[in-house]
Amino acid sequence: MLVATAGCQSNAFTRMGMLPPVTKQGKVALTLWQGSWIAAWCVGIVVWGAIIAAVIFFRKRGDRVPYQVRYNLPIEILYTVVPFVMVGILFYFTARDENYIDALPPHPDVVINVTGFQWSWEFQYPQYKVPRSEYGDVTEIGEMWNGDTPGNENQLPLLEIPIGETVRFNLTSTDVIHSFWIVPFEFKRDVIPDHPNHFEVTPTAAYSGIGHCSELCGLYHSRMLFRVEIVPAAQFRTWITSQQALQTASGGVQ
């Protein structure tokens, strides 16, 4: 089943169904995921081996009561201590990787303010004086649908970020709880009203795809999409310049 759901991509089986990560933080999340699977398989092999050994070597051969080990202190200590050790190891690596993923180093290269609302997104690049997404502000995007179902691929807001630079996302919501999800980032962040959320990534590879809201947020939740482009830094600067020119042509930054 795992092989079937992983698809035909190279190394899909070793990624245990996850897409190839496109950020440093995504690679850390993938490594933790793989390590958890390795630990689970090791435990499974030991348990299955013990069950099979018990079936083969200790099956009933007569009416004699088998040797009892319920008061065997070393065995009881073993199956009490070993799980604690395993949980402690998993906790250590999980806490270490979460701290890395949640870290917010000072002075990111690119800052993006993300606003989620029913049922679309707005992306602002304040340091470049491009404070609006490709399709205007929240009110304009809300009016753009004109009663149509949102999510038209030709109308999706665009998020573009550069490869090799630190990118910080500041997440806010104007109405209900949403969740900001770019699949190959390998983790999500909630977008909560009156509670700004933040995270930072460093893209390592080009990517073009669709981002999602992964928190049920109303009637058109499944259509709350956006386009994602991870491009070389030079291409990103060119795009920023073009957005600034559009702002100037439309009457200046608002």
N, C-alpha and C positions, 0 to 999 in steps of 0.2 A: 504494500500500500504506500509506504514512504517513497519508494522509487517511482511509483506511478504518479504521485502528487508532486514530486520534485521537478518533473518536466525533463526535457532533454538537454538542459544546459550543462556545460562541462562542470565537473566537481559539484553538481547539484546534490548528490548523495552525501558528500562530506559536509555540506552546508545544512543538512537535515531540513530541506524544504525552504530555506531562506534565500532571498535574492542576493547576488553579489553586492556587498556594501560599497557605497561610494563616498564614505567619509571615514576619517580616523576613528571617530566615536562608534560608527557602525561596525568597524572591524573588531573593536573591543567587545561590543555586544555579541557579535557572531562567535568570537572565541569563547565567551562565557557560555553561550548556548551549546557549543560543541563540547566543552568540558563537562557540562551538566549531563549531556547524553552519554559521554564516556563513563562518568561515575554511575549513571543509571544502568548501563550495560554491565559494568563490573559487578554491581550488586545483584543484578538479575542472573548473571552467570553463576555466582556463588549460591544464590537461593535455588535456582533450577538444579544445579549440581547436587546440592544437599537433598533436595526432594527425590531426584533420580537415584542417588546413592541409597537413601532410605528405602525406596521401593525395591531396589535390587538386592541389597545386602541385609535388610532388616525386615523383610516380609515375613508374615506368620508361617512358621514351619511346624507348629504344634500347639499344645494348650499351655505351655509354660509361659508365665508372665515375663515379658521382656525386661531387661535390665533398666532400672529407673535412674534418671539423672536430674530429677526436679530439685534436689537439694544439693546439687553439685555447685559449690560456691565459685570456683574458677570459671565455669561455664556461664553462670549468672552474671558475674562481673564482666565477662567478655561481651555478652550480648547487650549489656547496659552501656559499657564504655564505648564500644565501637560505633554505635549510632551517634553518640554525642560527638565523637571525633569527626565523623563524616559530616554532621551538620555544621560543626565549627569550621571545617575546611571550606564547605560551600558558602557559609556566611562570610568568611574572610574574602574570598574572591568576588562574591557579589557586592559586598560593601566597597571593596577597592575599585571595582569597575564602575559602580554607580557614582562614586566620588569623582572619578575621572570624567564621566559623561556629564555630570552636573556642574563641573567646574566652570567658572566664568572669569577667565584671565582678563586683566585690564587691557584696554586699548585694542579691541578687535579691529580687523581691517575693514569690515563692512557691518553696518548695523541696519537691520530691517525691522520695522514696526508692522506687525501682523494684526489685523482686526478681523475677527470672525463675526458674522451676523447671518440671520436667516434670509437667504441661504447662499451666501457667497463669501468672498474674502477680499480684503484690500491690503496691498503691500506698499509700504512707504520706505523711501531711502533718504532719511533726513540729512545725512552728512553730505549728500550730493544735491541737496535742494530739489529733489524729485519726490515731493510729499504725497503723490497720488499714484494709484495703480493705473494700469493701462486704460481702464474704463471709468476713471473719475472717482469721486468720493462715494461714501457709503450711500448717501441719499440718491445719487445719480444711478448707481448700480442697482439699487432697489427699484427705482422707477424704470430701469431699462427693460425689465421683463415684460412690462405692459400686459400682465395677466398670463403670459406664457410660462410653461414649465421651465425653471432655471436649469442650467447645466449644458446648454448648447455649446458644442466644442468650439464653435467660432466666436463665442462670447466669453470664454473662461478667462479670468484674470491671470496674468503671467508673473511668475516668480523666477527671476534669473539671478544666479550667484556664480562667483568665480572659483575655479579650481586652484587649490594651493593657498588660499587665504582664509583666515578665521572669520566666520560669519556668525553674528549674534542675532537671535530672533527674540523680539519682545512681543509677547502674545497678550491680546486683550479681546474681550467680547462685549458687544453692545446690548445683548439680550439674554440668551440662555447659554448653557455650557456646551461648548464644541470641543473638538479634539483635532489637533494639527498633525497630520500623518503623511509623510513622504516615505513610501515603503522601503527603499534601500537605505534610508537612515537607520533602520532596524530598531527604532523606538519612537514613541509618540509623546506629545505634551498636551495636557488639557488647556483649553482656552476658557477662562472662567470670568464672569462679570465681576467687576470691582476687585479683582485679584490678579494683577499682572503676573504672568509666568515668563520664564526666560530659559534659553538654552543656547549653546554655542557648538558649531561644528566646523570641521576643516575638510572641505571636499577634496577627494583624491583622484576622481575619475569623472569623465564626461557622462552626462545622463540627460535623457529627455523622456518625460513621462507625465503622469497625472497624479496630483496630490489629492487627498481626501479629508473629509471630516469623519472621524471614526467614533463619534459620540452621538447617539440618537437625539436629534435636536428639532424634530418636527416633520411636517408633511413632506418636504423636499430634501430631507437629510441626504438621501442617496445621490442627489444631484448637486450637492455642495462640493464642487470640484475646482481645481485650478491646475494650470499648466506649470511644469517645472522644467527649467533648462539650467544644467550645470555646464558651464562653458569655460574655455581658457580665459585667463585674466584680461588679455588684450581685447578679446571679443566682448567681454563684460563691460570694459571701459567704453568701447564703441557704442554699445547699447545704451549705457548711461548718457553718453553725449547726445544720442538721438532722442532720448526721452526728455532731456533738458531743452533741446531744440523744439520739440513738440510743445512743451510747456510755454516756451517763449512765444511761439507762433499762436498759441491759443489765448494769450493775454498775460503770461507771466505766472510765476509760482504763487499759489494761493495758500 
